[in-house]
Amino acid sequence: MSALKIKKGSSRKSAYDLRDPNGEVIENHTLAILVDNEAGVLARVIGLFSGRGYNIESLTVAEVDHEGHLSRITIVTRGTPAVIEQIKAQLGRIVPVHEVHDLTVEGPSVERELALFKVTGQGDKRIEALRLAEIFRANVVDSTLESFVFEMTGTSEKIDAFADLMRPLGLIEMARTGIAALSRGA
């Protein structure tokens, strides 16, 4: 019996999501969008994605210029290179959008995510949770006799790895902020 040869861009999570080996590669792209901070802008940007059936893997929004009333929307989405180019072109045509940057193709960038984990447990499981938190540089931000709340900042992969290790130790709840990203250099 031979192993499945799953190409880059295909999912390892479901047999129903196998990609055509001759088709284009589906990639994750991080888009940074600078917009006017006014009512309805986020709805218009999100409406573009939902109206065309594009998925959003991660979404963060915050005002970055109080005087200029500008906000930065960071979106992680998936698609073929042609679909990503179409998304960027359509975003650029929305009136309150000032800039659209594809951080994935524009060069090196820094991406981070914040996560909170609630872990319950007693005895050895509690000690093991604290040991793993120290290894992953997670901070204890709340503690009771029955549970801990850990805070961790890092890449999505690091957060996923920590969550996978905490599940058998009593992970009962998790909250994630989504990816915040900036390009590196000048």
PyMOL commands that set and color helices and strands:
alter all, ss='L'
color gray80, all
select helices_A, chain A and resi 15-17+41-51+81-92+124-135+156-169
alter helices_A, ss='H'
color red, helices_A
select strands_A, chain A and resi 27-36+56-65+70-79+97-102+109-120+139-143+147-154+171-183
alter strands_A, ss='S'
color yellow, strands_A
deselect
rebuild
show_as cartoon
